[in-house]
Amino acid sequence: MKRSALIKHLRRNGCYLKREGGSHSLWINPLTGHVEAVPRHTEIPNKLVRKICRKLSIKEMGYPLRYPKRQIVGWVKPSVCN
């Protein structure tokens, strides 16, 4: 995922930049006080994006939505057209 997309997501969810480090930026969620480092790479792996969002207690991005698995009740024979 692009870093710019992650930054937009963080800002939309109320987070702001606390300070810039040597190779990371520190972002804070003012509602919870959690601080998380965001690397300064153009591409950030989806697993890391998900971890950053979880640590900041905001809606996750980077993975498709997970739907609950369907329970298979039983096999139904398909009807045959006459």
mmCIF file of the N, C-alpha and C atoms, coordinates in Angstrom:
data_MODEL
# 
_entry.id   MODEL 
# 
loop_
_atom_site.group_PDB 
_atom_site.id 
_atom_site.type_symbol 
_atom_site.label_atom_id 
_atom_site.label_alt_id 
_atom_site.label_comp_id 
_atom_site.label_asym_id 
_atom_site.label_entity_id 
_atom_site.label_seq_id 
_atom_site.pdbx_PDB_ins_code 
_atom_site.Cartn_x 
_atom_site.Cartn_y 
_atom_site.Cartn_z 
_atom_site.occupancy 
_atom_site.B_iso_or_equiv 
_atom_site.pdbx_formal_charge 
_atom_site.auth_seq_id 
_atom_site.auth_comp_id 
_atom_site.auth_asym_id 
_atom_site.auth_atom_id 
_atom_site.pdbx_PDB_model_num 
ATOM 1   N N  . MET A 1 1  ? 0.835   -1.163  0.000   1.00 0.00 ? 1  MET A N  1 
ATOM 2   C CA . MET A 1 1  ? 0.000   0.000   0.000   1.00 0.00 ? 1  MET A CA 1 
ATOM 3   C C  . MET A 1 1  ? 0.888   1.237   0.000   1.00 0.00 ? 1  MET A C  1 
ATOM 4   N N  . LYS A 1 2  ? 0.424   2.260   -0.673  1.00 0.00 ? 2  LYS A N  1 
ATOM 5   C CA . LYS A 1 2  ? 1.169   3.510   -0.732  1.00 0.00 ? 2  LYS A CA 1 
ATOM 6   C C  . LYS A 1 2  ? 1.128   4.204   0.627   1.00 0.00 ? 2  LYS A C  1 
ATOM 7   N N  . ARG A 1 3  ? 2.236   4.820   0.999   1.00 0.00 ? 3  ARG A N  1 
ATOM 8   C CA . ARG A 1 3  ? 2.320   5.541   2.268   1.00 0.00 ? 3  ARG A CA 1 
ATOM 9   C C  . ARG A 1 3  ? 1.322   6.688   2.302   1.00 0.00 ? 3  ARG A C  1 
ATOM 10  N N  . SER A 1 4  ? 1.139   7.358   1.162   1.00 0.00 ? 4  SER A N  1 
ATOM 11  C CA . SER A 1 4  ? 0.219   8.504   1.110   1.00 0.00 ? 4  SER A CA 1 
ATOM 12  C C  . SER A 1 4  ? -1.212  8.074   1.428   1.00 0.00 ? 4  SER A C  1 
ATOM 13  N N  . ALA A 1 5  ? -1.616  6.875   0.984   1.00 0.00 ? 5  ALA A N  1 
ATOM 14  C CA . ALA A 1 5  ? -2.959  6.377   1.283   1.00 0.00 ? 5  ALA A CA 1 
ATOM 15  C C  . ALA A 1 5  ? -3.115  6.107   2.781   1.00 0.00 ? 5  ALA A C  1 
ATOM 16  N N  . LEU A 1 6  ? -2.073  5.572   3.404   1.00 0.00 ? 6  LEU A N  1 
ATOM 17  C CA . LEU A 1 6  ? -2.109  5.322   4.843   1.00 0.00 ? 6  LEU A CA 1 
ATOM 18  C C  . LEU A 1 6  ? -2.200  6.636   5.612   1.00 0.00 ? 6  LEU A C  1 
ATOM 19  N N  . ILE A 1 7  ? -1.428  7.638   5.201   1.00 0.00 ? 7  ILE A N  1 
ATOM 20  C CA . ILE A 1 7  ? -1.439  8.937   5.872   1.00 0.00 ? 7  ILE A CA 1 
ATOM 21  C C  . ILE A 1 7  ? -2.840  9.559   5.788   1.00 0.00 ? 7  ILE A C  1 
ATOM 22  N N  . LYS A 1 8  ? -3.466  9.477   4.616   1.00 0.00 ? 8  LYS A N  1 
ATOM 23  C CA . LYS A 1 8  ? -4.835  9.997   4.460   1.00 0.00 ? 8  LYS A CA 1 
ATOM 24  C C  . LYS A 1 8  ? -5.787  9.281   5.411   1.00 0.00 ? 8  LYS A C  1 
ATOM 25  N N  . HIS A 1 9  ? -5.643  7.962   5.497   1.00 0.00 ? 9  HIS A N  1 
ATOM 26  C CA . HIS A 1 9  ? -6.502  7.159   6.368   1.00 0.00 ? 9  HIS A CA 1 
ATOM 27  C C  . HIS A 1 9  ? -6.314  7.561   7.831   1.00 0.00 ? 9  HIS A C  1 
ATOM 28  N N  . LEU A 1 10 ? -5.071  7.768   8.238   1.00 0.00 ? 10 LEU A N  1 
ATOM 29  C CA . LEU A 1 10 ? -4.797  8.161   9.618   1.00 0.00 ? 10 LEU A CA 1 
ATOM 30  C C  . LEU A 1 10 ? -5.423  9.518   9.923   1.00 0.00 ? 10 LEU A C  1 
ATOM 31  N N  . ARG A 1 11 ? -5.258  10.470  9.009   1.00 0.00 ? 11 ARG A N  1 
ATOM 32  C CA . ARG A 1 11 ? -5.821  11.811  9.227   1.00 0.00 ? 11 ARG A CA 1 
ATOM 33  C C  . ARG A 1 11 ? -7.345  11.783  9.279   1.00 0.00 ? 11 ARG A C  1 
ATOM 34  N N  . ARG A 1 12 ? -7.957  11.002  8.398   1.00 0.00 ? 12 ARG A N  1 
ATOM 35  C CA . ARG A 1 12 ? -9.426  10.913  8.377   1.00 0.00 ? 12 ARG A CA 1 
ATOM 36  C C  . ARG A 1 12 ? -9.983  10.315  9.661   1.00 0.00 ? 12 ARG A C  1 
ATOM 37  N N  . ASN A 1 13 ? -9.166  9.515   10.340  1.00 0.00 ? 13 ASN A N  1 
ATOM 38  C CA . ASN A 1 13 ? -9.604  8.885   11.577  1.00 0.00 ? 13 ASN A CA 1 
ATOM 39  C C  . ASN A 1 13 ? -9.129  9.641   12.818  1.00 0.00 ? 13 ASN A C  1 
ATOM 40  N N  . GLY A 1 14 ? -8.699  10.891  12.640  1.00 0.00 ? 14 GLY A N  1 
ATOM 41  C CA . GLY A 1 14 ? -8.392  11.756  13.772  1.00 0.00 ? 14 GLY A CA 1 
ATOM 42  C C  . GLY A 1 14 ? -6.969  11.713  14.285  1.00 0.00 ? 14 GLY A C  1 
ATOM 43  N N  . CYS A 1 15 ? -6.091  10.941  13.667  1.00 0.00 ? 15 CYS A N  1 
ATOM 44  C CA . CYS A 1 15 ? -4.698  10.872  14.118  1.00 0.00 ? 15 CYS A CA 1 
ATOM 45  C C  . CYS A 1 15 ? -3.919  12.059  13.553  1.00 0.00 ? 15 CYS A C  1 
ATOM 46  N N  . TYR A 1 16 ? -2.852  12.426  14.238  1.00 0.00 ? 16 TYR A N  1 
ATOM 47  C CA . TYR A 1 16 ? -2.005  13.499  13.732  1.00 0.00 ? 16 TYR A CA 1 
ATOM 48  C C  . TYR A 1 16 ? -0.534  13.156  13.949  1.00 0.00 ? 16 TYR A C  1 
ATOM 49  N N  . LEU A 1 17 ? 0.320   13.851  13.207  1.00 0.00 ? 17 LEU A N  1 
ATOM 50  C CA . LEU A 1 17 ? 1.761   13.621  13.261  1.00 0.00 ? 17 LEU A CA 1 
ATOM 51  C C  . LEU A 1 17 ? 2.311   14.215  14.547  1.00 0.00 ? 17 LEU A C  1 
ATOM 52  N N  . LYS A 1 18 ? 2.971   13.389  15.346  1.00 0.00 ? 18 LYS A N  1 
ATOM 53  C CA . LYS A 1 18 ? 3.558   13.866  16.596  1.00 0.00 ? 18 LYS A CA 1 
ATOM 54  C C  . LYS A 1 18 ? 4.944   14.444  16.338  1.00 0.00 ? 18 LYS A C  1 
ATOM 55  N N  . ARG A 1 19 ? 5.795   13.661  15.645  1.00 0.00 ? 19 ARG A N  1 
ATOM 56  C CA . ARG A 1 19 ? 7.136   14.146  15.295  1.00 0.00 ? 19 ARG A CA 1 
ATOM 57  C C  . ARG A 1 19 ? 7.722   13.278  14.202  1.00 0.00 ? 19 ARG A C  1 
ATOM 58  N N  . GLU A 1 20 ? 8.749   13.793  13.567  1.00 0.00 ? 20 GLU A N  1 
ATOM 59  C CA . GLU A 1 20 ? 9.482   13.067  12.539  1.00 0.00 ? 20 GLU A CA 1 
ATOM 60  C C  . GLU A 1 20 ? 10.760  12.520  13.155  1.00 0.00 ? 20 GLU A C  1 
ATOM 61  N N  . GLY A 1 21 ? 11.053  11.265  12.879  1.00 0.00 ? 21 GLY A N  1 
ATOM 62  C CA . GLY A 1 21 ? 12.294  10.662  13.334  1.00 0.00 ? 21 GLY A CA 1 
ATOM 63  C C  . GLY A 1 21 ? 13.256  10.547  12.165  1.00 0.00 ? 21 GLY A C  1 
ATOM 64  N N  . GLY A 1 22 ? 14.288  9.742   12.322  1.00 0.00 ? 22 GLY A N  1 
ATOM 65  C CA . GLY A 1 22 ? 15.266  9.573   11.257  1.00 0.00 ? 22 GLY A CA 1 
ATOM 66  C C  . GLY A 1 22 ? 14.710  8.843   10.055  1.00 0.00 ? 22 GLY A C  1 
ATOM 67  N N  . SER A 1 23 ? 14.032  7.730   10.289  1.00 0.00 ? 23 SER A N  1 
ATOM 68  C CA . SER A 1 23 ? 13.483  6.952   9.175   1.00 0.00 ? 23 SER A CA 1 
ATOM 69  C C  . SER A 1 23 ? 11.997  6.632   9.370   1.00 0.00 ? 23 SER A C  1 
ATOM 70  N N  . HIS A 1 24 ? 11.400  7.130   10.468  1.00 0.00 ? 24 HIS A N  1 
ATOM 71  C CA . HIS A 1 24 ? 9.998   6.879   10.757  1.00 0.00 ? 24 HIS A CA 1 
ATOM 72  C C  . HIS A 1 24 ? 9.312   8.178   11.175  1.00 0.00 ? 24 HIS A C  1 
ATOM 73  N N  . SER A 1 25 ? 8.009   8.217   11.032  1.00 0.00 ? 25 SER A N  1 
ATOM 74  C CA . SER A 1 25 ? 7.190   9.312   11.536  1.00 0.00 ? 25 SER A CA 1 
ATOM 75  C C  . SER A 1 25 ? 6.331   8.749   12.655  1.00 0.00 ? 25 SER A C  1 
ATOM 76  N N  . LEU A 1 26 ? 6.199   9.493   13.739  1.00 0.00 ? 26 LEU A N  1 
ATOM 77  C CA . LEU A 1 26 ? 5.385   9.034   14.853  1.00 0.00 ? 26 LEU A CA 1 
ATOM 78  C C  . LEU A 1 26 ? 4.012   9.690   14.780  1.00 0.00 ? 26 LEU A C  1 
ATOM 79  N N  . TRP A 1 27 ? 2.975   8.844   14.733  1.00 0.00 ? 27 TRP A N  1 
ATOM 80  C CA . TRP A 1 27 ? 1.599   9.305   14.658  1.00 0.00 ? 27 TRP A CA 1 
ATOM 81  C C  . TRP A 1 27 ? 0.897   8.964   15.957  1.00 0.00 ? 27 TRP A C  1 
ATOM 82  N N  . ILE A 1 28 ? -0.010  9.847   16.386  1.00 0.00 ? 28 ILE A N  1 
ATOM 83  C CA . ILE A 1 28 ? -0.711  9.663   17.652  1.00 0.00 ? 28 ILE A CA 1 
ATOM 84  C C  . ILE A 1 28 ? -2.219  9.733   17.428  1.00 0.00 ? 28 ILE A C  1 
ATOM 85  N N  . ASN A 1 29 ? -2.937  8.906   18.182  1.00 0.00 ? 29 ASN A N  1 
ATOM 86  C CA . ASN A 1 29 ? -4.388  8.976   18.216  1.00 0.00 ? 29 ASN A CA 1 
ATOM 87  C C  . ASN A 1 29 ? -4.746  9.742   19.488  1.00 0.00 ? 29 ASN A C  1 
ATOM 88  N N  . PRO A 1 30 ? -5.280  10.975  19.359  1.00 0.00 ? 30 PRO A N  1 
ATOM 89  C CA . PRO A 1 30 ? -5.535  11.783  20.555  1.00 0.00 ? 30 PRO A CA 1 
ATOM 90  C C  . PRO A 1 30 ? -6.628  11.211  21.461  1.00 0.00 ? 30 PRO A C  1 
ATOM 91  N N  . LEU A 1 31 ? -7.505  10.378  20.922  1.00 0.00 ? 31 LEU A N  1 
ATOM 92  C CA . LEU A 1 31 ? -8.574  9.804   21.746  1.00 0.00 ? 31 LEU A CA 1 
ATOM 93  C C  . LEU A 1 31 ? -8.040  8.759   22.711  1.00 0.00 ? 31 LEU A C  1 
ATOM 94  N N  . THR A 1 32 ? -7.036  8.001   22.279  1.00 0.00 ? 32 THR A N  1 
ATOM 95  C CA . THR A 1 32 ? -6.498  6.929   23.119  1.00 0.00 ? 32 THR A CA 1 
ATOM 96  C C  . THR A 1 32 ? -5.109  7.237   23.656  1.00 0.00 ? 32 THR A C  1 
ATOM 97  N N  . GLY A 1 33 ? -4.398  8.146   23.001  1.00 0.00 ? 33 GLY A N  1 
ATOM 98  C CA . GLY A 1 33 ? -3.032  8.464   23.410  1.00 0.00 ? 33 GLY A CA 1 
ATOM 99  C C  . GLY A 1 33 ? -1.997  7.504   22.866  1.00 0.00 ? 33 GLY A C  1 
ATOM 100 N N  . HIS A 1 34 ? -2.406  6.534   22.043  1.00 0.00 ? 34 HIS A N  1 
ATOM 101 C CA . HIS A 1 34 ? -1.466  5.575   21.469  1.00 0.00 ? 34 HIS A CA 1 
ATOM 102 C C  . HIS A 1 34 ? -0.613  6.237   20.397  1.00 0.00 ? 34 HIS A C  1 
ATOM 103 N N  . VAL A 1 35 ? 0.661   5.879   20.384  1.00 0.00 ? 35 VAL A N  1 
ATOM 104 C CA . VAL A 1 35 ? 1.616   6.402   19.402  1.00 0.00 ? 35 VAL A CA 1 
ATOM 105 C C  . VAL A 1 35 ? 2.160   5.230   18.618  1.00 0.00 ? 35 VAL A C  1 
ATOM 106 N N  . GLU A 1 36 ? 2.290   5.404   17.295  1.00 0.00 ? 36 GLU A N  1 
ATOM 107 C CA . GLU A 1 36 ? 2.817   4.329   16.452  1.00 0.00 ? 36 GLU A CA 1 
ATOM 108 C C  . GLU A 1 36 ? 3.743   4.914   15.398  1.00 0.00 ? 36 GLU A C  1 
ATOM 109 N N  . ALA A 1 37 ? 4.801   4.178   15.086  1.00 0.00 ? 37 ALA A N  1 
ATOM 110 C CA . ALA A 1 37 ? 5.778   4.597   14.081  1.00 0.00 ? 37 ALA A CA 1 
ATOM 111 C C  . ALA A 1 37 ? 5.327   4.159   12.687  1.00 0.00 ? 37 ALA A C  1 
ATOM 112 N N  . VAL A 1 38 ? 5.425   5.070   11.731  1.00 0.00 ? 38 VAL A N  1 
ATOM 113 C CA . VAL A 1 38 ? 5.098   4.775   10.339  1.00 0.00 ? 38 VAL A CA 1 
ATOM 114 C C  . VAL A 1 38 ? 6.378   4.966   9.530   1.00 0.00 ? 38 VAL A C  1 
ATOM 115 N N  . PRO A 1 39 ? 6.868   3.914   8.862   1.00 0.00 ? 39 PRO A N  1 
ATOM 116 C CA . PRO A 1 39 ? 8.118   4.036   8.106   1.00 0.00 ? 39 PRO A CA 1 
ATOM 117 C C  . PRO A 1 39 ? 7.964   4.976   6.920   1.00 0.00 ? 39 PRO A C  1 
ATOM 118 N N  . ARG A 1 40 ? 9.079   5.597   6.533   1.00 0.00 ? 40 ARG A N  1 
ATOM 119 C CA . ARG A 1 40 ? 9.059   6.499   5.384   1.00 0.00 ? 40 ARG A CA 1 
ATOM 120 C C  . ARG A 1 40 ? 9.492   5.773   4.126   1.00 0.00 ? 40 ARG A C  1 
ATOM 121 N N  . HIS A 1 41 ? 8.690   4.804   3.708   1.00 0.00 ? 41 HIS A N  1 
ATOM 122 C CA . HIS A 1 41 ? 8.891   4.090   2.447   1.00 0.00 ? 41 HIS A CA 1 
ATOM 123 C C  . HIS A 1 41 ? 7.703   4.428   1.568   1.00 0.00 ? 41 HIS A C  1 
ATOM 124 N N  . THR A 1 42 ? 7.888   4.393   0.257   1.00 0.00 ? 42 THR A N  1 
ATOM 125 C CA . THR A 1 42 ? 6.754   4.676   -0.623  1.00 0.00 ? 42 THR A CA 1 
ATOM 126 C C  . THR A 1 42 ? 5.727   3.560   -0.562  1.00 0.00 ? 42 THR A C  1 
ATOM 127 N N  . GLU A 1 43 ? 6.175   2.332   -0.408  1.00 0.00 ? 43 GLU A N  1 
ATOM 128 C CA . GLU A 1 43 ? 5.282   1.173   -0.278  1.00 0.00 ? 43 GLU A CA 1 
ATOM 129 C C  . GLU A 1 43 ? 5.439   0.580   1.120   1.00 0.00 ? 43 GLU A C  1 
ATOM 130 N N  . ILE A 1 44 ? 4.311   0.358   1.778   1.00 0.00 ? 44 ILE A N  1 
ATOM 131 C CA . ILE A 1 44 ? 4.313   -0.250  3.104   1.00 0.00 ? 44 ILE A CA 1 
ATOM 132 C C  . ILE A 1 44 ? 3.519   -1.556  3.010   1.00 0.00 ? 44 ILE A C  1 
ATOM 133 N N  . PRO A 1 45 ? 4.069   -2.673  3.503   1.00 0.00 ? 45 PRO A N  1 
ATOM 134 C CA . PRO A 1 45 ? 3.355   -3.953  3.427   1.00 0.00 ? 45 PRO A CA 1 
ATOM 135 C C  . PRO A 1 45 ? 1.989   -3.897  4.127   1.00 0.00 ? 45 PRO A C  1 
ATOM 136 N N  . ASN A 1 46 ? 1.012   -4.599  3.555   1.00 0.00 ? 46 ASN A N  1 
ATOM 137 C CA . ASN A 1 46 ? -0.347  -4.583  4.094   1.00 0.00 ? 46 ASN A CA 1 
ATOM 138 C C  . ASN A 1 46 ? -0.417  -5.076  5.535   1.00 0.00 ? 46 ASN A C  1 
ATOM 139 N N  . LYS A 1 47 ? 0.406   -6.069  5.876   1.00 0.00 ? 47 LYS A N  1 
ATOM 140 C CA . LYS A 1 47 ? 0.411   -6.576  7.253   1.00 0.00 ? 47 LYS A CA 1 
ATOM 141 C C  . LYS A 1 47 ? 0.839   -5.475  8.228   1.00 0.00 ? 47 LYS A C  1 
ATOM 142 N N  . LEU A 1 48 ? 1.811   -4.668  7.835   1.00 0.00 ? 48 LEU A N  1 
ATOM 143 C CA . LEU A 1 48 ? 2.284   -3.586  8.691   1.00 0.00 ? 48 LEU A CA 1 
ATOM 144 C C  . LEU A 1 48 ? 1.224   -2.494  8.800   1.00 0.00 ? 48 LEU A C  1 
ATOM 145 N N  . VAL A 1 49 ? 0.528   -2.199  7.708   1.00 0.00 ? 49 VAL A N  1 
ATOM 146 C CA . VAL A 1 49 ? -0.547  -1.201  7.727   1.00 0.00 ? 49 VAL A CA 1 
ATOM 147 C C  . VAL A 1 49 ? -1.629  -1.636  8.701   1.00 0.00 ? 49 VAL A C  1 
ATOM 148 N N  . ARG A 1 50 ? -1.967  -2.914  8.648   1.00 0.00 ? 50 ARG A N  1 
ATOM 149 C CA . ARG A 1 50 ? -2.998  -3.454  9.546   1.00 0.00 ? 50 ARG A CA 1 
ATOM 150 C C  . ARG A 1 50 ? -2.556  -3.339  11.002  1.00 0.00 ? 50 ARG A C  1 
ATOM 151 N N  . LYS A 1 51 ? -1.291  -3.628  11.279  1.00 0.00 ? 51 LYS A N  1 
ATOM 152 C CA . LYS A 1 51 ? -0.761  -3.542  12.637  1.00 0.00 ? 51 LYS A CA 1 
ATOM 153 C C  . LYS A 1 51 ? -0.795  -2.098  13.144  1.00 0.00 ? 51 LYS A C  1 
ATOM 154 N N  . ILE A 1 52 ? -0.409  -1.153  12.289  1.00 0.00 ? 52 ILE A N  1 
ATOM 155 C CA . ILE A 1 52 ? -0.400  0.265   12.669  1.00 0.00 ? 52 ILE A CA 1 
ATOM 156 C C  . ILE A 1 52 ? -1.813  0.714   13.026  1.00 0.00 ? 52 ILE A C  1 
ATOM 157 N N  . CYS A 1 53 ? -2.790  0.350   12.198  1.00 0.00 ? 53 CYS A N  1 
ATOM 158 C CA . CYS A 1 53 ? -4.177  0.736   12.458  1.00 0.00 ? 53 CYS A CA 1 
ATOM 159 C C  . CYS A 1 53 ? -4.691  0.116   13.753  1.00 0.00 ? 53 CYS A C  1 
ATOM 160 N N  . ARG A 1 54 ? -4.349  -1.147  13.995  1.00 0.00 ? 54 ARG A N  1 
ATOM 161 C CA . ARG A 1 54 ? -4.782  -1.813  15.225  1.00 0.00 ? 54 ARG A CA 1 
ATOM 162 C C  . ARG A 1 54 ? -4.183  -1.139  16.457  1.00 0.00 ? 54 ARG A C  1 
ATOM 163 N N  . LYS A 1 55 ? -2.882  -0.814  16.389  1.00 0.00 ? 55 LYS A N  1 
ATOM 164 C CA . LYS A 1 55 ? -2.203  -0.191  17.522  1.00 0.00 ? 55 LYS A CA 1 
ATOM 165 C C  . LYS A 1 55 ? -2.765  1.197   17.816  1.00 0.00 ? 55 LYS A C  1 
ATOM 166 N N  . LEU A 1 56 ? -3.194  1.919   16.769  1.00 0.00 ? 56 LEU A N  1 
ATOM 167 C CA . LEU A 1 56 ? -3.765  3.254   16.961  1.00 0.00 ? 56 LEU A CA 1 
ATOM 168 C C  . LEU A 1 56 ? -5.265  3.193   17.263  1.00 0.00 ? 56 LEU A C  1 
ATOM 169 N N  . SER A 1 57 ? -5.831  2.001   17.307  1.00 0.00 ? 57 SER A N  1 
ATOM 170 C CA . SER A 1 57 ? -7.251  1.786   17.607  1.00 0.00 ? 57 SER A CA 1 
ATOM 171 C C  . SER A 1 57 ? -8.172  2.490   16.618  1.00 0.00 ? 57 SER A C  1 
ATOM 172 N N  . ILE A 1 58 ? -7.844  2.365   15.328  1.00 0.00 ? 58 ILE A N  1 
ATOM 173 C CA . ILE A 1 58 ? -8.712  2.907   14.290  1.00 0.00 ? 58 ILE A CA 1 
ATOM 174 C C  . ILE A 1 58 ? -9.102  1.779   13.342  1.00 0.00 ? 58 ILE A C  1 
ATOM 175 N N  . LYS A 1 59 ? -10.052 2.078   12.445  1.00 0.00 ? 59 LYS A N  1 
ATOM 176 C CA . LYS A 1 59 ? -10.524 1.083   11.483  1.00 0.00 ? 59 LYS A CA 1 
ATOM 177 C C  . LYS A 1 59 ? -9.348  0.581   10.646  1.00 0.00 ? 59 LYS A C  1 
ATOM 178 N N  . GLU A 1 60 ? -9.277  -0.728  10.480  1.00 0.00 ? 60 GLU A N  1 
ATOM 179 C CA . GLU A 1 60 ? -8.169  -1.324  9.737   1.00 0.00 ? 60 GLU A CA 1 
ATOM 180 C C  . GLU A 1 60 ? -8.332  -1.121  8.242   1.00 0.00 ? 60 GLU A C  1 
ATOM 181 N N  . MET A 1 61 ? -7.226  -1.018  7.571   1.00 0.00 ? 61 MET A N  1 
ATOM 182 C CA . MET A 1 61 ? -7.221  -0.988  6.120   1.00 0.00 ? 61 MET A CA 1 
ATOM 183 C C  . MET A 1 61 ? -6.045  -1.828  5.658   1.00 0.00 ? 61 MET A C  1 
ATOM 184 N N  . GLY A 1 62 ? -6.025  -2.158  4.391   1.00 0.00 ? 62 GLY A N  1 
ATOM 185 C CA . GLY A 1 62 ? -4.920  -2.944  3.881   1.00 0.00 ? 62 GLY A CA 1 
ATOM 186 C C  . GLY A 1 62 ? -5.282  -4.382  3.605   1.00 0.00 ? 62 GLY A C  1 
ATOM 187 N N  . TYR A 1 63 ? -6.380  -4.836  4.147   1.00 0.00 ? 63 TYR A N  1 
ATOM 188 C CA . TYR A 1 63 ? -6.867  -6.181  3.895   1.00 0.00 ? 63 TYR A CA 1 
ATOM 189 C C  . TYR A 1 63 ? -8.302  -6.062  3.417   1.00 0.00 ? 63 TYR A C  1 
ATOM 190 N N  . PRO A 1 64 ? -8.753  -6.966  2.588   1.00 0.00 ? 64 PRO A N  1 
ATOM 191 C CA . PRO A 1 64 ? -10.171 -6.933  2.224   1.00 0.00 ? 64 PRO A CA 1 
ATOM 192 C C  . PRO A 1 64 ? -11.026 -7.223  3.452   1.00 0.00 ? 64 PRO A C  1 
ATOM 193 N N  . LEU A 1 65 ? -12.269 -6.778  3.414   1.00 0.00 ? 65 LEU A N  1 
ATOM 194 C CA . LEU A 1 65 ? -13.169 -7.037  4.533   1.00 0.00 ? 65 LEU A CA 1 
ATOM 195 C C  . LEU A 1 65 ? -13.321 -8.533  4.722   1.00 0.00 ? 65 LEU A C  1 
ATOM 196 N N  . ARG A 1 66 ? -13.375 -8.951  5.944   1.00 0.00 ? 66 ARG A N  1 
ATOM 197 C CA . ARG A 1 66 ? -13.549 -10.377 6.227   1.00 0.00 ? 66 ARG A CA 1 
ATOM 198 C C  . ARG A 1 66 ? -15.016 -10.632 6.526   1.00 0.00 ? 66 ARG A C  1 
ATOM 199 N N  . TYR A 1 67 ? -15.563 -11.551 5.796   1.00 0.00 ? 67 TYR A N  1 
ATOM 200 C CA . TYR A 1 67 ? -16.952 -11.936 6.010   1.00 0.00 ? 67 TYR A CA 1 
ATOM 201 C C  . TYR A 1 67 ? -16.961 -13.243 6.775   1.00 0.00 ? 67 TYR A C  1 
ATOM 202 N N  . PRO A 1 68 ? -17.971 -13.446 7.620   1.00 0.00 ? 68 PRO A N  1 
ATOM 203 C CA . PRO A 1 68 ? -18.031 -14.719 8.346   1.00 0.00 ? 68 PRO A CA 1 
ATOM 204 C C  . PRO A 1 68 ? -18.229 -15.877 7.371   1.00 0.00 ? 68 PRO A C  1 
ATOM 205 N N  . LYS A 1 69 ? -17.638 -16.996 7.704   1.00 0.00 ? 69 LYS A N  1 
ATOM 206 C CA . LYS A 1 69 ? -17.772 -18.168 6.843   1.00 0.00 ? 69 LYS A CA 1 
ATOM 207 C C  . LYS A 1 69 ? -19.209 -18.657 6.853   1.00 0.00 ? 69 LYS A C  1 
ATOM 208 N N  . ARG A 1 70 ? -19.665 -19.062 5.685   1.00 0.00 ? 70 ARG A N  1 
ATOM 209 C CA . ARG A 1 70 ? -21.022 -19.605 5.596   1.00 0.00 ? 70 ARG A CA 1 
ATOM 210 C C  . ARG A 1 70 ? -21.044 -21.019 6.141   1.00 0.00 ? 70 ARG A C  1 
ATOM 211 N N  . GLN A 1 71 ? -22.075 -21.315 6.867   1.00 0.00 ? 71 GLN A N  1 
ATOM 212 C CA . GLN A 1 71 ? -22.223 -22.671 7.369   1.00 0.00 ? 71 GLN A CA 1 
ATOM 213 C C  . GLN A 1 71 ? -22.981 -23.479 6.335   1.00 0.00 ? 71 GLN A C  1 
ATOM 214 N N  . ILE A 1 72 ? -22.455 -24.634 6.010   1.00 0.00 ? 72 ILE A N  1 
ATOM 215 C CA . ILE A 1 72 ? -23.106 -25.504 5.047   1.00 0.00 ? 72 ILE A CA 1 
ATOM 216 C C  . ILE A 1 72 ? -24.082 -26.386 5.815   1.00 0.00 ? 72 ILE A C  1 
ATOM 217 N N  . VAL A 1 73 ? -25.364 -26.191 5.536   1.00 0.00 ? 73 VAL A N  1 
ATOM 218 C CA . VAL A 1 73 ? -26.398 -26.933 6.261   1.00 0.00 ? 73 VAL A CA 1 
ATOM 219 C C  . VAL A 1 73 ? -26.548 -28.322 5.677   1.00 0.00 ? 73 VAL A C  1 
ATOM 220 N N  . GLY A 1 74 ? -26.569 -28.400 4.396   1.00 0.00 ? 74 GLY A N  1 
ATOM 221 C CA . GLY A 1 74 ? -26.733 -29.692 3.749   1.00 0.00 ? 74 GLY A CA 1 
ATOM 222 C C  . GLY A 1 74 ? -26.672 -29.516 2.248   1.00 0.00 ? 74 GLY A C  1 
ATOM 223 N N  . TRP A 1 75 ? -26.451 -30.589 1.560   1.00 0.00 ? 75 TRP A N  1 
ATOM 224 C CA . TRP A 1 75 ? -26.364 -30.498 0.116   1.00 0.00 ? 75 TRP A CA 1 
ATOM 225 C C  . TRP A 1 75 ? -27.744 -30.684 -0.470  1.00 0.00 ? 75 TRP A C  1 
ATOM 226 N N  . VAL A 1 76 ? -28.118 -29.776 -1.381  1.00 0.00 ? 76 VAL A N  1 
ATOM 227 C CA . VAL A 1 76 ? -29.425 -29.848 -2.024  1.00 0.00 ? 76 VAL A CA 1 
ATOM 228 C C  . VAL A 1 76 ? -29.217 -30.204 -3.483  1.00 0.00 ? 76 VAL A C  1 
ATOM 229 N N  . LYS A 1 77 ? -29.924 -31.238 -3.934  1.00 0.00 ? 77 LYS A N  1 
ATOM 230 C CA . LYS A 1 77 ? -29.809 -31.650 -5.322  1.00 0.00 ? 77 LYS A CA 1 
ATOM 231 C C  . LYS A 1 77 ? -30.439 -30.587 -6.218  1.00 0.00 ? 77 LYS A C  1 
ATOM 232 N N  . PRO A 1 78 ? -29.676 -30.101 -7.224  1.00 0.00 ? 78 PRO A N  1 
ATOM 233 C CA . PRO A 1 78 ? -30.236 -29.075 -8.097  1.00 0.00 ? 78 PRO A CA 1 
ATOM 234 C C  . PRO A 1 78 ? -31.433 -29.620 -8.882  1.00 0.00 ? 78 PRO A C  1 
ATOM 235 N N  . SER A 1 79 ? -32.416 -28.726 -9.075  1.00 0.00 ? 79 SER A N  1 
ATOM 236 C CA . SER A 1 79 ? -33.611 -29.166 -9.819  1.00 0.00 ? 79 SER A CA 1 
ATOM 237 C C  . SER A 1 79 ? -33.283 -29.295 -11.297 1.00 0.00 ? 79 SER A C  1 
ATOM 238 N N  . VAL A 1 80 ? -33.908 -30.253 -11.938 1.00 0.00 ? 80 VAL A N  1 
ATOM 239 C CA . VAL A 1 80 ? -33.671 -30.505 -13.348 1.00 0.00 ? 80 VAL A CA 1 
ATOM 240 C C  . VAL A 1 80 ? -34.856 -29.939 -14.140 1.00 0.00 ? 80 VAL A C  1 
ATOM 241 N N  . CYS A 1 81 ? -34.540 -29.144 -15.150 1.00 0.00 ? 81 CYS A N  1 
ATOM 242 C CA . CYS A 1 81 ? -35.588 -28.560 -15.979 1.00 0.00 ? 81 CYS A CA 1 
ATOM 243 C C  . CYS A 1 81 ? -36.099 -29.616 -16.978 1.00 0.00 ? 81 CYS A C  1 
ATOM 244 N N  . ASN A 1 82 ? -37.385 -29.736 -17.135 1.00 0.00 ? 82 ASN A N  1 
ATOM 245 C CA . ASN A 1 82 ? -37.958 -30.693 -18.075 1.00 0.00 ? 82 ASN A CA 1 
ATOM 246 C C  . ASN A 1 82 ? -38.301 -30.031 -19.368 1.00 0.00 ? 82 ASN A C  1 
# 
